[in-house]
Amino acid sequence: MLTDIIAHMDRGAGCTARLMAAINLALRHGARLKGLYVITHPHYASNSDYLTDFAQVREFFINATSKAGIEAEWLLVDWATVGTPLSQVVTSHCYYADTILVGQPAQLHNRRTSLDFHESLILGAGRPVVVFPASGDIFQFGERILVAWKGGRESVRAVNDALPFLQTAADVSIIAVVSNHTDQSLEEQSMLKLQKHLERCRVAVRTETVFMQKGTVAEVLLEQTAQEKVDLIVLGGFAYKSNRAPVLSPLTQELLIKTPVPLLISH
């Protein structure tokens, strides 16, 4: 079960739905919810009236959590050091929680810029990060879960981190996307072992391999998500080195940008 949950609060699209989903998650697990609002100071002055923003978001958080009757804490962090990235501050608070809920990256023309915060958080938090769609119409999640499986460290870590979600779900499917019969055989063997392990963890699952005939792995997973009416995707945050720095894999980046449902990522 989850005991400590963080909801990253901001003025972005979908924040209201994200908080309501976090409250419902806290109710399901009997967990404590922190609303984390971070003020950073860039090298150049911002046009945003952050004091007004902060007051409005704080009032909304306190009213919503009080009405729900959950244990909650409002946490304002006004980071004094100029130029400190938002991700660094948020990451430092993730160390003392079970998971954090954040908004989806903006679909900017420059994908790298839009992903910087999420990439740093996923790679540095040491905790599962649940990314919420910007659509703002999902208030509850975790009933029907799809685990994107590829035998290896990242997928194993994601499944382990997602156990509190898997144990309270009504339906869990584990899907491996393959391109040939050799990969199919290998993934089926690993999924069978995983299935037996999860049964001992009180999680009943279905396993399936899906051949990728066109498009990308992310597109195949999103198609399965729609077909099975999934409301949470679990994914291992694969990364590779670019100019000696870790970068999230194209699959992870694409799902971050395109997912229509909450996405739990662990690295």
C-alpha angles and dihedrals in degrees: 000000000000117000105174125034129179123205112196105223125206142134093265129122113283098021093122094053091043092056093047090050090049090051091050089048091051090049092051093052101030087240134157116248126212121195106211117200115177127195114195127180117226123205089255123051116260125227090221118111092224095175091060091043091051094050094050095047092045092052091049092050095048094046094047096047093044091052090050091050096228130141105261142167130198110217120192115187115189101186109209100196109096115233098020108144118241091235092060093055095044092046092056090059094048091069090076100046138065096235143344130223116215137170126262121268115264113256094241126168088244102060093186093059093047092051100046096095095046094044093053092045096048094046096043109033099076086212134090112271117211110206115203124208116251090230089090098212102106115094100162133031145166101069095107114030131188117198112203102215133200113156107250146081099296096051092045091051092049093051092049093048090047095053095106088055094043093050093057097040124109094214132019126184126183113206130187118192111213137178102200142024094255091059089044092057093047094048093046090054093049093045091052090055090046091049092054091048093050091049087060087052089055094255120128112204142178120219130207140167117215123197115228106224098165141355123024135314089251091055091051091050092048090050090053089047091057094044094051096039090237117185099188132035119200115206138173108233101234116196138181134194120264117177087348093302124105116251127187115254120258089252092055092045093050094049091047091056099038108032113124092193134046113291122207111204128184129180 
